[in-house]
Amino acid sequence: MRRALAGVLTLALSACLEEAAPPNQLNSFKVKVLGVYERSGGNRSPLAVASSCVAQYGSAAAVPAEVKGLRTCRYVIPRGEVEFDITATATSISGTPFVDFTGPVSFRVIPGDLPTDLRARWANASLGELSATVRAIHPYGEVRVWVEDAPPKSLFDGGVVPADQLPVETNKRTYAAGTSPIVYFADQTLQSLQLPNDLDNRSSPFVGEFVVVGKDPISGDTLKQTCADDPTRNGGDALMVVTGLDPSGFFVTDISACRLKEQLSDSLGNSVRTAEPSEPCWISQADGGREESLDGGAGTCLIAQKACHKRADCPGYMPGTYASMFIYNYNFPDGLDEGDLLFTLSGSVQEFTSTTQMVFPAWSTAERVRRLPQDQWNKWLQFARPYDINMRTCGQDNAATPFLTDALCGHNRRNMKMESLESGLVRLRRVRFPKKFVNCDFNANGSVPFFCETKPPGEDWQWSTCSFDAPEPEVDRVERVCNMNCVIGMGEQAGEICSEESTFKGFGQYVVEMTLPGPSSLGLDDVLPLRQQLAVAKLAVGPATDGGVAQNPSVRVDGYGPGIEVAITCDRATRYHVGPTTVVAAEGDAVLAANQVVRHAFADAETSVAFQAITEQATCSVGINARTRINLITKDAIPELNPDCDENDADATKAQLCHNLRGSEFDVIGHLRHVQPARPRWVVVPRAVDDVCCYPGPGLECPKPIKPCQ
């Protein structure tokens, strides 16, 4: 009985195999990759390989074609489209060429994406042979090119696919498939996940992809950096450090990520408003120190490691490395502490309000710092230094007159300086909290319309509705104008630091005003020199020409107008006077103490500031305030802090606390998040009360529990 049953099963299995794959039927494809290229406009060139491979052979041109794409000579992850030149040969079940196959085949690149144009997703094979160029984006790691006897994968975009983009379907599809040998690309890093293809900060190139970053220790391998423009970090181990915990996840930064040259323009010709400065050209000293080359001496660019004679010979680098990310864990990440080092991260890449994050995550921990002595808890975190956000980072021009959008830090979607810092630690210097909150949600639906910059024909740039192609309902217009005037400080809120109340109650975010132009040593912003005017107040030397007592001269800066606010400061005690273009400073005028900062808003008849030295020559600065705003969220870090307070509260303690808050300035450290629909679009989220410190106003104290800045 058993023998009979075994015989029946054997016959049945043989019949299935014969029916599924007869010897004279297409069974597979033998796929070869002949070359890998990147395209720029109408030109293409061989795709670059990892810098470690270039170093091995001496130059990019010397790398043999046959080693490119091997494990030891990986291709870089391209920022744009990559092209694979391939051949494919149809084979039968016996492995011999199957010349009877003629018809359309489709492509896949895994991991990677094909173009949205369906015509690029298939080609016709003839007599069992195919030569084609397969286009793809986002390949990384171990890549294979697939060829299969199947229709191109459908695209579900809500539209109708034109018939001319699809092949003429055959009567029968075998769904036979074949893959190329592995073509090795660089492994994913936090940086490669977020480095945009062009100047656009709204999304990550790998949205929707499941990715793995890092190497598990059991593999015996580590994730290495591939840094074409940063030799000192090239080939180093990736070091992913937890920089902060959140009720719904955590922030992580790769502290060894490659520093990147700034991209100065995009494919459409749009240029960066103010480029990052070139790095210094350093000359090494005999004692091991270094000094910047100012007279054409032979030196070396510190990061680029190239020969130079002056600063202009060196490149400028981005303020950040695109190497920080929020890991959305849906709840508090038990088992992790701030400062821990991770081996691996995996999950799906997602954009939430244009902040790149990883969802459904998993991770493995390399070192738990809280198991070390307390003085080593910052072993790794000390290298994730906060970056000071300034006017250049916000995307402003080095020009005397602020532009309309300067009021909102990082408003332009082409601002990649802020994007390079997204989810990393940043610092705001001497910000001022809102003086008032205004509720613009008149219909109580929990939201207010946002606003956009626009330039009507024949008019200058202005803030208006974002409904460019449709009439704006009156109920939206009223709320939008209210919100716009509050956040920007216009109309009835001119000169005020105002935050919209329903936004604060719904999301916990509120507006703060950033520091003014002036000396960085005083916590002011000196990165845009044309935003300041400098004056040197000198002492008179020698007797007066008429034989009388020498007069102490007065110097003046002018060109201001009503409503303009400035920061006035001098490095020595100096008399100053604000007035019309004829104003002079003289004995009896107000004295500006050394390094004191005075804010002044010009009245109708005021256009100028005059200075007079007292006992020493003084250098004075007058900087125009662009009234630049950015958002804060402090509800988790400092829940007891209430910025929507009342200085006239019946409770004297609360009233004084509010007075202290609004009369002081603050340094704030926190993680930077992108909120595309918000105004302003960027939010700083402190981790704990220690991330905020205070410069109390005259006669005031720091609001509890915030401590004075050291």
Secondary structure in CASP SS format (residue, H / E / C, confidence):
PFRMAT SS
TARGET T0000
AUTHOR 0000-0000-0000
METHOD secondary structure of the structure
MODEL  1
M C 1.00
R H 1.00
R H 1.00
A H 1.00
L H 1.00
A H 1.00
G H 1.00
V H 1.00
L H 1.00
T H 1.00
L H 1.00
A H 1.00
L H 1.00
S H 1.00
A H 1.00
C H 1.00
L H 1.00
E H 1.00
E H 1.00
A H 1.00
A C 1.00
P C 1.00
P C 1.00
N C 1.00
Q C 1.00
L C 1.00
N C 1.00
S E 1.00
F E 1.00
K E 1.00
V E 1.00
K E 1.00
V E 1.00
L E 1.00
G E 1.00
V E 1.00
Y E 1.00
E E 1.00
R E 1.00
S E 1.00
G C 1.00
G C 1.00
N E 1.00
R E 1.00
S E 1.00
P E 1.00
L C 1.00
A C 1.00
V E 1.00
A C 1.00
S H 1.00
S H 1.00
C H 1.00
V H 1.00
A H 1.00
Q H 1.00
Y H 1.00
G C 1.00
S C 1.00
A C 1.00
A C 1.00
A C 1.00
V C 1.00
P C 1.00
A H 1.00
E H 1.00
V H 1.00
K C 1.00
G C 1.00
L E 1.00
R C 1.00
T C 1.00
C E 1.00
R C 1.00
Y E 1.00
V C 1.00
I C 1.00
P C 1.00
R C 1.00
G C 1.00
E C 1.00
V E 1.00
E E 1.00
F E 1.00
D E 1.00
I E 1.00
T E 1.00
A E 1.00
T E 1.00
A E 1.00
T E 1.00
S C 1.00
I C 1.00
S C 1.00
G C 1.00
T C 1.00
P E 1.00
F C 1.00
V C 1.00
D C 1.00
F C 1.00
T C 1.00
G E 1.00
P E 1.00
V E 1.00
S E 1.00
F E 1.00
R E 1.00
V E 1.00
I E 1.00
P C 1.00
G C 1.00
D E 1.00
L C 1.00
P C 1.00
T C 1.00
D C 1.00
L H 1.00
R H 1.00
A H 1.00
R C 1.00
W E 1.00
A E 1.00
N E 1.00
A E 1.00
S E 1.00
L C 1.00
G C 1.00
E E 1.00
L E 1.00
S E 1.00
A E 1.00
T E 1.00
V E 1.00
R E 1.00
A E 1.00
I E 1.00
H C 1.00
P C 1.00
Y C 1.00
G C 1.00
E E 1.00
V E 1.00
R E 1.00
V E 1.00
W E 1.00
V E 1.00
E E 1.00
D C 1.00
A C 1.00
P C 1.00
P C 1.00
K C 1.00
S C 1.00
L C 1.00
F C 1.00
D C 1.00
G C 1.00
G C 1.00
V C 1.00
V C 1.00
P C 1.00
A H 1.00
D H 1.00
Q H 1.00
L C 1.00
P C 1.00
V C 1.00
E C 1.00
T C 1.00
N C 1.00
K C 1.00
R C 1.00
T C 1.00
Y C 1.00
A C 1.00
A E 1.00
G E 1.00
T E 1.00
S C 1.00
P C 1.00
I C 1.00
V E 1.00
Y E 1.00
F E 1.00
A C 1.00
D C 1.00
Q C 1.00
T C 1.00
L H 1.00
Q H 1.00
S H 1.00
L H 1.00
Q H 1.00
L C 1.00
P C 1.00
N C 1.00
D C 1.00
L C 1.00
D C 1.00
N C 1.00
R C 1.00
S C 1.00
S C 1.00
P C 1.00
F C 1.00
V C 1.00
G C 1.00
E C 1.00
F E 1.00
V E 1.00
V E 1.00
V E 1.00
G E 1.00
K C 1.00
D C 1.00
P H 1.00
I H 1.00
S H 1.00
G C 1.00
D C 1.00
T C 1.00
L C 1.00
K E 1.00
Q C 1.00
T C 1.00
C C 1.00
A C 1.00
D C 1.00
D C 1.00
P C 1.00
T C 1.00
R C 1.00
N C 1.00
G C 1.00
G C 1.00
D E 1.00
A C 1.00
L C 1.00
M E 1.00
V E 1.00
V E 1.00
T E 1.00
G E 1.00
L E 1.00
D E 1.00
P C 1.00
S C 1.00
G E 1.00
F E 1.00
F E 1.00
V E 1.00
T E 1.00
D E 1.00
I C 1.00
S C 1.00
A C 1.00
C C 1.00
R C 1.00
L C 1.00
K E 1.00
E C 1.00
Q C 1.00
L C 1.00
S E 1.00
D C 1.00
S C 1.00
L C 1.00
G C 1.00
N C 1.00
S E 1.00
V C 1.00
R C 1.00
T C 1.00
A C 1.00
E C 1.00
P C 1.00
S E 1.00
E C 1.00
P C 1.00
C E 1.00
W E 1.00
I E 1.00
S E 1.00
Q C 1.00
A C 1.00
D C 1.00
G C 1.00
G C 1.00
R E 1.00
E E 1.00
E E 1.00
S C 1.00
L C 1.00
D C 1.00
G C 1.00
G C 1.00
A C 1.00
G E 1.00
T E 1.00
C E 1.00
L C 1.00
I C 1.00
A C 1.00
Q C 1.00
K C 1.00
A E 1.00
C E 1.00
H C 1.00
K C 1.00
R H 1.00
A H 1.00
D H 1.00
C C 1.00
P C 1.00
G E 1.00
Y E 1.00
M C 1.00
P C 1.00
G C 1.00
T C 1.00
Y C 1.00
A C 1.00
S E 1.00
M E 1.00
F E 1.00
I E 1.00
Y E 1.00
N C 1.00
Y C 1.00
N C 1.00
F C 1.00
P C 1.00
D C 1.00
G C 1.00
L C 1.00
D C 1.00
E C 1.00
G C 1.00
D C 1.00
L E 1.00
L E 1.00
F E 1.00
T E 1.00
L E 1.00
S E 1.00
G E 1.00
S E 1.00
V E 1.00
Q E 1.00
E E 1.00
F E 1.00
T C 1.00
S C 1.00
T E 1.00
T E 1.00
Q E 1.00
M E 1.00
V E 1.00
F E 1.00
P E 1.00
A E 1.00
W E 1.00
S E 1.00
T E 1.00
A E 1.00
E E 1.00
R C 1.00
V H 1.00
R H 1.00
R H 1.00
L C 1.00
P C 1.00
Q H 1.00
D H 1.00
Q H 1.00
W C 1.00
N C 1.00
K C 1.00
W C 1.00
L H 1.00
Q H 1.00
F H 1.00
A C 1.00
R C 1.00
P C 1.00
Y E 1.00
D E 1.00
I C 1.00
N C 1.00
M C 1.00
R C 1.00
T C 1.00
C C 1.00
G C 1.00
Q C 1.00
D C 1.00
N C 1.00
A C 1.00
A C 1.00
T C 1.00
P C 1.00
F C 1.00
L H 1.00
T H 1.00
D H 1.00
A H 1.00
L E 1.00
C C 1.00
G C 1.00
H C 1.00
N C 1.00
R C 1.00
R C 1.00
N C 1.00
M H 1.00
K H 1.00
M H 1.00
E H 1.00
S H 1.00
L H 1.00
E C 1.00
S C 1.00
G C 1.00
L E 1.00
V E 1.00
R E 1.00
L E 1.00
R E 1.00
R E 1.00
V E 1.00
R E 1.00
F C 1.00
P C 1.00
K C 1.00
K E 1.00
F E 1.00
V E 1.00
N C 1.00
C C 1.00
D C 1.00
F C 1.00
N C 1.00
A C 1.00
N C 1.00
G C 1.00
S C 1.00
V C 1.00
P C 1.00
F C 1.00
F C 1.00
C E 1.00
E E 1.00
T E 1.00
K C 1.00
P C 1.00
P C 1.00
G C 1.00
E C 1.00
D C 1.00
W C 1.00
Q E 1.00
W E 1.00
S E 1.00
T C 1.00
C C 1.00
S C 1.00
F C 1.00
D C 1.00
A C 1.00
P C 1.00
E C 1.00
P C 1.00
E H 1.00
V H 1.00
D H 1.00
R H 1.00
V H 1.00
E H 1.00
R H 1.00
V H 1.00
C H 1.00
N H 1.00
M H 1.00
N H 1.00
C H 1.00
V H 1.00
I H 1.00
G C 1.00
M C 1.00
G H 1.00
E H 1.00
Q H 1.00
A C 1.00
G C 1.00
E C 1.00
I C 1.00
C E 1.00
S E 1.00
E E 1.00
E H 1.00
S H 1.00
T H 1.00
F H 1.00
K H 1.00
G H 1.00
F H 1.00
G C 1.00
Q E 1.00
Y E 1.00
V E 1.00
V E 1.00
E E 1.00
M C 1.00
T C 1.00
L C 1.00
P E 1.00
G C 1.00
P C 1.00
S H 1.00
S H 1.00
L H 1.00
G C 1.00
L C 1.00
D E 1.00
D C 1.00
V C 1.00
L C 1.00
P H 1.00
L H 1.00
R H 1.00
Q E 1.00
Q E 1.00
L E 1.00
A E 1.00
V E 1.00
A E 1.00
K C 1.00
L C 1.00
A C 1.00
V C 1.00
G C 1.00
P C 1.00
A C 1.00
T C 1.00
D C 1.00
G C 1.00
G C 1.00
V C 1.00
A C 1.00
Q C 1.00
N C 1.00
P C 1.00
S E 1.00
V E 1.00
R E 1.00
V E 1.00
D E 1.00
G C 1.00
Y C 1.00
G C 1.00
P C 1.00
G C 1.00
I C 1.00
E E 1.00
V E 1.00
A E 1.00
I E 1.00
T E 1.00
C E 1.00
D C 1.00
R C 1.00
A C 1.00
T E 1.00
R E 1.00
Y E 1.00
H E 1.00
V E 1.00
G E 1.00
P C 1.00
T C 1.00
T C 1.00
V C 1.00
V C 1.00
A C 1.00
A C 1.00
E C 1.00
G C 1.00
D C 1.00
A E 1.00
V E 1.00
L E 1.00
A C 1.00
A C 1.00
N C 1.00
Q C 1.00
V C 1.00
V E 1.00
R E 1.00
H E 1.00
A E 1.00
F C 1.00
A C 1.00
D C 1.00
A C 1.00
E C 1.00
T C 1.00
S E 1.00
V E 1.00
A E 1.00
F E 1.00
Q E 1.00
A E 1.00
I C 1.00
T C 1.00
E C 1.00
Q C 1.00
A E 1.00
T E 1.00
C E 1.00
S E 1.00
V E 1.00
G E 1.00
I E 1.00
N C 1.00
A C 1.00
R C 1.00
T C 1.00
R E 1.00
I E 1.00
N E 1.00
L E 1.00
I E 1.00
T C 1.00
K C 1.00
D C 1.00
A C 1.00
I C 1.00
P C 1.00
E C 1.00
L C 1.00
N C 1.00
P C 1.00
D C 1.00
C C 1.00
D C 1.00
E C 1.00
N C 1.00
D C 1.00
A C 1.00
D C 1.00
A H 1.00
T H 1.00
K H 1.00
A H 1.00
Q H 1.00
L H 1.00
C H 1.00
H H 1.00
N H 1.00
L H 1.00
R H 1.00
G C 1.00
S C 1.00
E E 1.00
F E 1.00
D E 1.00
V E 1.00
I E 1.00
G E 1.00
H E 1.00
L E 1.00
R E 1.00
H E 1.00
V C 1.00
Q C 1.00
P C 1.00
A C 1.00
R C 1.00
P C 1.00
R C 1.00
W E 1.00
V E 1.00
V E 1.00
V E 1.00
P C 1.00
R C 1.00
A C 1.00
V H 1.00
D H 1.00
D H 1.00
V E 1.00
C E 1.00
C E 1.00
Y E 1.00
P C 1.00
G C 1.00
P C 1.00
G C 1.00
L C 1.00
E C 1.00
C C 1.00
P C 1.00
K C 1.00
P C 1.00
I C 1.00
K E 1.00
P E 1.00
C C 1.00
Q C 1.00
END
